[in-house]
């Protein structure tokens, strides 16, 4: 894991297309702004985990819907 220190208003780059800017600090929370192209998904981890879990459920359901072939 890369650990960086940034101040409010400072930015870091991820690749050539994604920027993360520190917008503010309040107590133990920070606010970040993320600029990324439309083809790059940006989620909080808890949302990302829910999305992946739902995708797994849908894939499992799709496998169950396949017709049984009898030779």
C-alpha positions in Angstrom: 0.0 0.0 0.0 1.3 3.4 -0.9 0.7 6.0 1.8 0.8 9.7 0.9 0.4 12.8 2.9 -1.7 15.6 1.4 -3.0 19.0 2.6 -6.4 20.5 1.8 -6.5 21.6 -1.8 -3.7 19.3 -2.9 -4.2 16.6 -5.5 -2.8 13.2 -6.4 -2.9 11.5 -9.8 -3.8 7.9 -10.5 -2.6 7.0 -13.9 -3.0 9.8 -16.5 -6.8 10.3 -16.1 -7.8 10.1 -12.5 -7.3 12.9 -10.0 -8.1 12.8 -6.2 -8.2 16.2 -4.5 -8.4 16.7 -0.7 -11.3 19.1 -0.2 -11.5 19.2 3.6 -10.9 17.6 7.0 -13.4 17.6 9.8 -12.5 15.5 12.9 -11.6 12.0 11.7 -13.3 12.4 8.3 -11.9 13.8 5.1 -13.7 15.0 2.0 -12.2 14.0 -1.3 -13.1 15.0 -4.9 -12.4 12.5 -7.6 -12.3 13.3 -11.3 -12.3 10.3 -13.5 -13.5 9.4 -17.1 -17.0 8.0 -17.5 -15.6 4.5 -18.2 -13.9 4.4 -14.8 -16.2 3.3 -11.9 -15.7 5.1 -8.6 -17.5 3.7 -5.5 -17.0 3.7 -1.8 -15.8 0.3 -0.8 -19.1 -0.7 0.9 -21.0 0.1 -2.2 -18.5 -1.7 -4.4 -18.9 -4.8 -2.3 -22.7 -4.7 -2.6 -22.4 -4.3 -6.4 -20.1 -7.3 -6.7 -22.4 -9.4 -4.4 -25.4 -8.5 -6.5 -23.5 -9.4 -9.7 -22.7 -12.8 -8.2 -26.3 -13.4 -7.4 -27.4 -12.5 -10.9 -24.8 -14.8 -12.5 -25.9 -17.6 -10.2 -29.5 -17.0 -11.2 -28.7 -16.9 -14.9 -26.9 -20.3 -14.6 -30.0 -21.7 -12.9 -32.2 -20.5 -15.8 -30.3 -22.4 -18.5 -32.4 -25.2 -20.0 -31.3 -28.8 -19.4 -30.2 -30.6 -22.5 -31.1 -34.2 -22.9 -29.2 -36.2 -25.5 
